[in-house]
Amino acid sequence: MVRNQHEDHHPASRRRRWRWLLGVAVFALATQASAQTRIGYIDQKRLLDNAPQMTAGSERLRIEFAERDRQLKADEARLAQLQERQRNATTLDEPLGDEIEALARKVRRTRETLRDELGRRSQEETAERFREINEAVAAYARENRYDLIVSSPVFYASPDIDITDQVLARLRQLARQDSAGNDNDE
C-alpha cells in the first residue's frame, strides 16, 4: 500500500497513531505491573477457628467465669432439690414456697447477668485477638512482599494464593513464644 505524504500529517491519522502507541504503552505497563503484584488470600473463618490465640482467649474466659458458673449450677441444683421436696410434701409448706421463689429469682438474675457479662467479655476478647491476628497477617504480608491480602468471603480464590496455613503457622509460633515468655515471668 502506497501512502500519500499528506496522510501522515493528517490529524486523524496522527490521533490513531498516538492512540495505538498509548494502548501499547498501557498494555506493557499493565503486563509489567501484574507480573510484579503479589496477591494473597486468607480464609478468615478457618483462621479464627484455628488460631491458638482464639483458643487461649476462650480458655481465659472459661477460667474467669468458672467460679460464678459453678455457683450458679449449685444454686440451680439447690432449687431443683427444693422443688422436688415441695412436690413430695403432703402439705404446702409456706416457708419452703417463699424460699423457692426467692432462689428462683436469684437464679434468673444471676443467669441473665452472667450471660450479658460473658457476651460483653467475649466480644472484647475476640476484638483483641482479632487485632493480634490482623497484625500477624500484615507482618507476614510485608515480610513476603505481598501487595494485597484479601479475606473471605470472596467469589473465588485459587488455592495457589491461599496463605491461611502459613499465617496459622506464624500464629502458632507467636503463641508458643508468648507461652514461653509467660512461663519465664512466673
Contacts in CASP RR format, 6 or more apart in sequence:
PFRMAT RR
TARGET T0000
AUTHOR 0000-0000-0000
METHOD contacts of the structure
MODEL  1
MVRNQHEDHHPASRRRRWRWLLGVAVFALATQASAQTRIGYIDQKRLLDN
APQMTAGSERLRIEFAERDRQLKADEARLAQLQERQRNATTLDEPLGDEI
EALARKVRRTRETLRDELGRRSQEETAERFREINEAVAAYARENRYDLIV
SSPVFYASPDIDITDQVLARLRQLARQDSAGNDNDE
7 13 0 8 1.000
8 14 0 8 1.000
37 147 0 8 1.000
37 148 0 8 1.000
38 144 0 8 1.000
38 145 0 8 1.000
38 146 0 8 1.000
38 147 0 8 1.000
38 148 0 8 1.000
39 146 0 8 1.000
39 147 0 8 1.000
39 148 0 8 1.000
39 149 0 8 1.000
39 150 0 8 1.000
39 161 0 8 1.000
40 141 0 8 1.000
40 146 0 8 1.000
40 148 0 8 1.000
40 149 0 8 1.000
40 150 0 8 1.000
40 157 0 8 1.000
40 161 0 8 1.000
40 162 0 8 1.000
40 163 0 8 1.000
41 149 0 8 1.000
41 150 0 8 1.000
41 151 0 8 1.000
41 152 0 8 1.000
41 154 0 8 1.000
41 157 0 8 1.000
41 158 0 8 1.000
41 161 0 8 1.000
41 162 0 8 1.000
41 163 0 8 1.000
41 164 0 8 1.000
42 137 0 8 1.000
42 149 0 8 1.000
42 150 0 8 1.000
42 151 0 8 1.000
42 152 0 8 1.000
42 162 0 8 1.000
42 163 0 8 1.000
42 164 0 8 1.000
42 167 0 8 1.000
43 151 0 8 1.000
43 152 0 8 1.000
43 162 0 8 1.000
43 164 0 8 1.000
44 151 0 8 1.000
44 152 0 8 1.000
45 152 0 8 1.000
46 164 0 8 1.000
46 168 0 8 1.000
47 133 0 8 1.000
47 137 0 8 1.000
47 164 0 8 1.000
47 167 0 8 1.000
47 168 0 8 1.000
47 171 0 8 1.000
48 54 0 8 1.000
48 130 0 8 1.000
48 133 0 8 1.000
50 168 0 8 1.000
51 129 0 8 1.000
51 133 0 8 1.000
51 168 0 8 1.000
51 171 0 8 1.000
52 171 0 8 1.000
52 172 0 8 1.000
52 175 0 8 1.000
53 129 0 8 1.000
53 132 0 8 1.000
53 133 0 8 1.000
53 171 0 8 1.000
53 174 0 8 1.000
53 175 0 8 1.000
54 126 0 8 1.000
54 129 0 8 1.000
54 133 0 8 1.000
56 129 0 8 1.000
56 175 0 8 1.000
57 125 0 8 1.000
57 129 0 8 1.000
58 125 0 8 1.000
60 125 0 8 1.000
61 118 0 8 1.000
61 121 0 8 1.000
61 122 0 8 1.000
61 125 0 8 1.000
64 121 0 8 1.000
65 114 0 8 1.000
65 117 0 8 1.000
65 118 0 8 1.000
65 121 0 8 1.000
68 110 0 8 1.000
68 114 0 8 1.000
69 114 0 8 1.000
71 110 0 8 1.000
72 107 0 8 1.000
72 110 0 8 1.000
72 111 0 8 1.000
72 114 0 8 1.000
75 103 0 8 1.000
75 106 0 8 1.000
75 107 0 8 1.000
75 110 0 8 1.000
76 107 0 8 1.000
78 103 0 8 1.000
79 100 0 8 1.000
79 103 0 8 1.000
79 104 0 8 1.000
79 107 0 8 1.000
82 96 0 8 1.000
82 97 0 8 1.000
82 99 0 8 1.000
82 100 0 8 1.000
82 103 0 8 1.000
83 100 0 8 1.000
85 96 0 8 1.000
86 92 0 8 1.000
86 93 0 8 1.000
86 96 0 8 1.000
86 97 0 8 1.000
86 100 0 8 1.000
89 96 0 8 1.000
132 174 0 8 1.000
133 167 0 8 1.000
133 171 0 8 1.000
136 167 0 8 1.000
136 170 0 8 1.000
136 171 0 8 1.000
136 174 0 8 1.000
137 149 0 8 1.000
137 167 0 8 1.000
138 149 0 8 1.000
139 170 0 8 1.000
140 146 0 8 1.000
140 163 0 8 1.000
140 166 0 8 1.000
140 167 0 8 1.000
140 170 0 8 1.000
141 149 0 8 1.000
144 163 0 8 1.000
146 163 0 8 1.000
149 163 0 8 1.000
150 157 0 8 1.000
END
